[in-house]
Amino acid sequence: MALRNLLLAIPLLIVLPWPAALAGDIHVEQGHRFVRLHCAMCHAVERFGESPLPIAPRFRELHELYPVEDLAESLAEGIFVNHPIMPQFTLDPDQVGDIIAYLKSLED
């Protein structure tokens, strides 16, 4: 009987995500939504495609340049670069976490 119950539960374990994984997916989706809205006009923010602005780095390759976690401080303090096209903005801690989660998801 116990083996039968275990066998019946296995499909549920495969189909139903764990709460921690669900929370991670929510942050990834929120980060993806943010970068599509605020960054995609210049950067390639998806797993494929080129940046509309050729000098703008593709987000899927950022982890090849440095650990994306290192961007958290810059995102929180405000991204300031030496070209006038890049808008200057500061993000709240939740937005920073969401963007980092999305960038990490592109590493796979």
N, CA, C and O of each residue as an XYZ file, in Angstrom:
432
protein
N       0.818     -1.197      0.000
C       0.000      0.000      0.000
C       0.867      1.268      0.000
O       0.575      2.218     -0.726
N       1.938      1.283      0.817
C       2.820      2.441      0.885
C       3.526      2.649     -0.454
O       3.676      3.784     -0.905
N       3.956      1.570     -1.084
C       4.614      1.671     -2.386
C       3.638      2.221     -3.427
O       4.016      3.047     -4.258
N       2.405      1.772     -3.382
C       1.390      2.267     -4.314
C       1.179      3.773     -4.136
O       1.087      4.503     -5.123
N       1.102      4.243     -2.893
C       0.931      5.676     -2.616
C       2.132      6.475     -3.119
O       1.977      7.565     -3.671
N       3.321      5.925     -2.924
C       4.528      6.598     -3.397
C       4.512      6.703     -4.916
O       4.821      7.755     -5.475
N       4.155      5.618     -5.573
C       4.107      5.639     -7.035
C       3.064      6.619     -7.553
O       3.261      7.235     -8.601
N       1.979      6.768     -6.846
C       0.964      7.740     -7.247
C       1.434      9.177     -7.034
O       1.004     10.080     -7.752
N       2.305      9.396     -6.061
C       2.780     10.747     -5.741
C       3.895     11.213     -6.676
O       4.082     12.418     -6.845
N       4.630     10.300     -7.281
C       5.762     10.684     -8.123
C       5.368     11.628     -9.249
O       6.062     12.623     -9.457
N       4.285     11.368     -9.992
C       3.923     12.344    -11.038
C       3.661     13.740    -10.488
O       3.961     14.726    -11.161
N       3.118     13.846     -9.305
C       2.884     15.165     -8.709
C       4.195     15.872     -8.411
O       4.297     17.087     -8.585
N       5.187     15.134     -7.969
C       6.489     15.739     -7.682
C       7.147     16.256     -8.957
O       7.874     17.248     -8.933
N       6.889     15.587    -10.048
C       7.473     16.013    -11.314
C       6.728     17.220    -11.877
O       7.356     18.133    -12.413
N       5.426     17.240    -11.767
C       4.603     18.287    -12.372
C       4.520     19.541    -11.522
O       4.581     20.650    -12.051
N       4.382     19.383    -10.220
C       4.190     20.540     -9.352
C       5.533     21.086     -8.880
O       6.307     20.343     -8.277
N       5.833     22.353     -9.132
C       7.103     22.913     -8.699
C       7.130     23.144     -7.195
O       6.091     23.305     -6.555
N       8.321     23.158     -6.654
C       8.497     23.466     -5.235
C       8.291     24.956     -5.029
O       8.531     25.730     -5.955
N       7.854     25.393     -3.846
C       7.623     26.827     -3.596
C       8.846     27.700     -3.875
O       8.691     28.793     -4.419
N      10.050     27.260     -3.524
C      11.247     28.067     -3.775
C      11.459     28.249     -5.273
O      11.836     29.331     -5.724
N      11.220     27.204     -6.033
C      11.370     27.314     -7.478
C      10.324     28.265     -8.042
O      10.607     29.037     -8.958
N       9.125     28.206     -7.497
C       8.077     29.124     -7.939
C       8.480     30.569     -7.688
O       8.292     31.423     -8.554
N       9.028     30.849     -6.521
C       9.449     32.206     -6.193
C      10.539     32.664     -7.146
O      10.529     33.810     -7.596
N      11.484     31.774     -7.462
C      12.547     32.117     -8.401
C      11.987     32.430     -9.776
O      12.432     33.375    -10.427
N      11.015     31.646    -10.225
C      10.401     31.871    -11.524
C       9.689     33.217    -11.571
O       9.706     33.894    -12.599
N       9.073     33.603    -10.480
C       8.387     34.896    -10.421
C       9.394     36.028    -10.588
O       9.135     36.983    -11.321
N      10.538     35.931     -9.917
C      11.560     36.974    -10.042
C      12.139     37.013    -11.453
O      12.381     38.088    -12.001
N      12.356     35.846    -12.032
C      12.866     35.790    -13.403
C      11.876     36.451    -14.350
O      12.266     37.252    -15.199
N      10.598     36.120    -14.208
C       9.577     36.701    -15.096
C       9.468     38.214    -14.904
O       9.336     38.953    -15.880
N       9.523     38.678    -13.659
C       9.449     40.119    -13.414
C      10.679     40.825    -13.985
O      10.565     41.914    -14.548
N      11.847     40.210    -13.840
C      13.066     40.779    -14.425
C      12.986     40.821    -15.936
O      13.376     41.807    -16.562
N      12.474     39.734    -16.526
C      12.316     39.678    -17.982
C      11.371     40.767    -18.458
O      11.646     41.448    -19.446
N      10.271     40.929    -17.762
C       9.301     41.971    -18.111
C       9.955     43.357    -18.037
O       9.763     44.187    -18.926
N      10.723     43.599    -16.978
C      11.373     44.907    -16.807
C      12.350     45.191    -17.948
O      12.311     46.269    -18.541
N      13.232     44.224    -18.263
C      14.234     44.488    -19.301
C      13.598     44.604    -20.683
O      14.088     45.357    -21.525
N      12.509     43.865    -20.930
C      11.806     44.023    -22.218
C      11.250     45.441    -22.345
O      11.301     46.042    -23.418
N      10.724     45.962    -21.253
C      10.108     47.288    -21.268
C      11.142     48.412    -21.316
O      10.950     49.395    -22.032
N      12.234     48.277    -20.562
C      13.169     49.394    -20.385
C      14.505     49.251    -21.112
O      15.229     50.237    -21.257
N      14.843     48.059    -21.567
C      16.190     47.850    -22.104
C      16.211     47.352    -23.548
O      17.201     47.542    -24.255
N      15.126     46.717    -23.990
C      15.124     46.037    -25.286
C      15.212     46.974    -26.482
O      15.493     46.521    -27.592
N      14.978     48.266    -26.286
C      15.089     49.159    -27.428
C      16.542     49.320    -27.874
O      16.802     49.755    -28.996
N      17.489     48.971    -27.000
C      18.905     49.049    -27.367
C      19.617     47.694    -27.245
O      20.469     47.365    -28.070
N      19.269     46.917    -26.225
C      19.957     45.657    -25.931
C      19.162     44.446    -26.412
O      17.931     44.463    -26.422
N      19.878     43.399    -26.808
C      19.245     42.096    -27.020
C      19.018     41.525    -25.625
O      19.979     41.230    -24.913
N      17.766     41.368    -25.231
C      17.461     40.909    -23.876
C      16.993     39.461    -23.854
O      16.767     38.897    -22.783
N      16.845     38.854    -25.030
C      16.377     37.475    -25.125
C      17.564     36.520    -25.307
O      18.717     36.950    -25.362
N      17.269     35.239    -25.399
C      18.296     34.214    -25.599
C      18.841     34.195    -27.021
O      19.775     33.446    -27.307
N      18.285     34.993    -27.908
C      18.706     35.021    -29.298
C      18.537     36.442    -29.819
O      17.926     37.283    -29.160
N      19.069     36.700    -30.982
C      18.902     38.002    -31.617
C      20.036     38.965    -31.304
O      20.814     38.771    -30.370
N      20.099     40.000    -32.111
C      21.135     41.018    -31.961
C      20.563     42.257    -31.279
O      19.358     42.506    -31.317
N      21.437     43.016    -30.666
C      21.022     44.268    -30.038
C      20.627     45.263    -31.125
O      21.348     45.420    -32.110
N      19.482     45.941    -30.956
C      19.091     46.972    -31.925
C      20.155     48.068    -32.056
O      20.348     48.622    -33.139
N      20.829     48.372    -30.974
C      21.938     49.330    -30.989
C      23.224     48.494    -30.955
O      23.516     47.869    -29.935
N      23.983     48.471    -32.031
C      25.122     47.554    -32.118
C      26.140     47.645    -30.968
O      26.772     46.643    -30.634
N      26.305     48.812    -30.366
C      27.283     48.916    -29.272
C      26.737     48.416    -27.936
O      27.492     48.279    -26.973
N      25.445     48.144    -27.869
C      24.819     47.698    -26.612
C      25.057     46.204    -26.432
O      24.723     45.420    -27.321
N      25.625     45.795    -25.304
C      25.896     44.368    -25.096
C      24.614     43.538    -25.046
O      23.573     43.994    -24.575
N      24.722     42.310    -25.542
C      23.613     41.364    -25.466
C      23.555     40.814    -24.045
O      24.566     40.347    -23.519
N      22.396     40.867    -23.429
C      22.257     40.450    -22.032
C      22.645     38.999    -21.818
O      23.166     38.659    -20.756
N      22.406     38.133    -22.796
C      22.722     36.715    -22.635
C      24.223     36.460    -22.564
O      24.646     35.360    -22.206
N      25.035     37.466    -22.901
C      26.487     37.309    -22.872
C      27.141     38.037    -21.708
O      28.360     37.960    -21.551
N      26.373     38.738    -20.890
C      26.965     39.504    -19.792
C      27.749     38.612    -18.834
O      28.799     39.017    -18.336
N      27.252     37.401    -18.570
C      27.947     36.517    -17.637
C      29.303     36.058    -18.169
O      30.133     35.571    -17.401
N      29.537     36.207    -19.463
C      30.849     35.867    -20.026
C      31.865     36.965    -19.734
O      33.071     36.719    -19.773
N      31.396     38.155    -19.448
C      32.269     39.281    -19.155
C      32.601     39.388    -17.674
O      33.729     39.725    -17.313
N      31.627     39.103    -16.815
C      31.805     39.169    -15.361
C      30.594     38.527    -14.702
O      29.559     38.347    -15.343
N      30.718     38.184    -13.430
C      29.550     37.606    -12.734
C      28.413     38.624    -12.692
O      28.617     39.766    -12.280
N      27.217     38.216    -13.116
C      26.106     39.169    -13.160
C      25.720     39.659    -11.768
O      25.141     40.738    -11.637
N      26.030     38.887    -10.727
C      25.741     39.357     -9.368
C      26.471     40.670     -9.086
O      26.019     41.483     -8.279
N      27.604     40.867     -9.759
C      28.372     42.100     -9.556
C      27.640     43.329    -10.081
O      28.009     44.454     -9.742
N      26.624     43.138    -10.892
C      25.841     44.265    -11.407
C      24.847     44.807    -10.388
O      24.338     45.915    -10.555
N      24.566     44.050     -9.342
C      23.542     44.452     -8.377
C      23.833     45.829     -7.788
O      22.933     46.664     -7.696
N      25.054     46.068     -7.397
C      25.395     47.364     -6.795
C      25.222     48.494     -7.802
O      24.682     49.549     -7.468
N      25.676     48.277     -9.027
C      25.525     49.308    -10.058
C      24.056     49.586    -10.351
O      23.663     50.738    -10.534
N      23.251     48.538    -10.394
C      21.822     48.730    -10.641
C      21.166     49.493     -9.500
O      20.302     50.339     -9.730
N      21.572     49.197     -8.278
C      20.980     49.855     -7.113
C      21.402     51.321     -7.009
O      20.607     52.176     -6.617
N      22.649     51.604     -7.359
C      23.162     52.971     -7.236
C      22.841     53.818     -8.459
O      22.853     55.047     -8.390
N      22.561     53.174     -9.556
C      22.285     53.883    -10.804
C      23.352     53.574    -11.821
O      24.546     53.658    -11.531
N      22.925     53.219    -13.005
C      23.876     52.900    -14.066
C      24.230     54.187    -14.786
O      23.367     54.878    -15.327
N      25.507     54.488    -14.780
C      26.003     55.674    -15.461
C      27.119     55.239    -16.390
O      28.115     54.664    -15.951
N      26.950     55.513    -17.668
C      27.970     55.148    -18.645
C      28.401     56.390    -19.396
O      27.788     57.451    -19.273
N      29.452     56.251    -20.170
C      30.036     57.412    -20.838
C      29.459     57.698    -22.213
O      30.112     58.373    -23.010
N      28.278     57.219    -22.522
C      27.669     57.619    -23.784
C      26.264     58.144    -23.506
O      25.563     57.623    -22.639
N      25.861     59.160    -24.231
C      24.613     59.868    -23.916
C      23.338     59.084    -24.230
O      22.259     59.481    -23.789
N      23.428     58.006    -24.963
C      22.226     57.266    -25.344
C      21.650     56.497    -24.160
O      20.432     56.360    -24.044
N      22.504     56.000    -23.289
C      22.063     55.180    -22.160
C      21.370     56.059    -21.123
O      21.973     56.993    -20.596
N      20.106     55.761    -20.831
C      19.416     56.553    -19.805
C      19.989     56.256    -18.419
O      20.485     55.159    -18.164
N      19.916     57.224    -17.551
C      20.371     57.036    -16.178
C      19.148     56.781    -15.314
O      18.165     57.520    -15.364
N      19.229     55.722    -14.525
C      18.124     55.416    -13.629
C      18.627     54.619    -12.450
O      19.699     54.016    -12.497
N      17.833     54.626    -11.384
C      18.130     53.887    -10.171
C      16.962     52.943     -9.908
O      15.801     53.314    -10.080
N      17.277     51.731     -9.493
C      16.251     50.718     -9.262
C      16.085     50.441     -7.786
O      17.025     50.610     -7.010
N      14.890     50.016     -7.390
C      14.693     49.620     -5.999
C      15.238     48.190     -5.816
O      15.462     47.487     -6.802
N      15.448     47.764     -4.583
C      16.043     46.443     -4.337
C      15.286     45.278     -4.985
O      15.914     44.328     -5.451
N      13.965     45.334     -5.021
C      13.207     44.256     -5.661
C      13.475     44.203     -7.160
O      13.627     43.120     -7.726
N      13.533     45.356     -7.801
C      13.820     45.396     -9.236
C      15.219     44.862     -9.523
O      15.424     44.127    -10.489
N      16.176     45.235     -8.685
C      17.543     44.735     -8.843
C      17.552     43.209     -8.764
O      18.146     42.544     -9.612
N      16.900     42.662     -7.754
C      16.850     41.211     -7.591
C      16.190     40.523     -8.769
O      16.635     39.461     -9.205
N      15.125     41.129     -9.285
C      14.424     40.558    -10.432
C      15.323     40.543    -11.667
O      15.382     39.542    -12.382
N      16.013     41.638    -11.914
C      16.887     41.714    -13.090
C      18.038     40.732    -12.965
O      18.378     40.049    -13.931
N      18.643     40.653    -11.782
C      19.734     39.697    -11.581
C      19.222     38.273    -11.786
O      19.904     37.461    -12.411
N      18.040     37.959    -11.272
C      17.464     36.622    -11.463
C      17.275     36.333    -12.944
O      17.560     35.225    -13.398
N      16.801     37.313    -13.701
C      16.612     37.096    -15.133
C      17.960     36.904    -15.833
O      18.111     35.997    -16.652
N      18.930     37.750    -15.515
C      20.248     37.613    -16.149
C      20.873     36.260    -15.831
O      21.503     35.646    -16.692
N      20.699     35.794    -14.585
C      21.210     34.470    -14.205
C      20.520     33.380    -15.019
O      21.147     32.382    -15.376
N      19.237     33.563    -15.314
C      18.519     32.543    -16.089
C      19.048     32.422    -17.509
O      18.876     31.382    -18.144
N      19.685     33.465    -18.014
C      20.249     33.438    -19.360
C      21.577     32.687    -19.424
O      22.078     32.412    -20.514
N      22.146     32.356    -18.277
C      23.430     31.662    -18.252
C      23.319     30.198    -18.646
O      24.314     29.584    -19.029
N      22.127     29.636    -18.557
C      21.943     28.214    -18.851
C      22.061     27.904    -20.317
O      21.930     26.746    -20.715
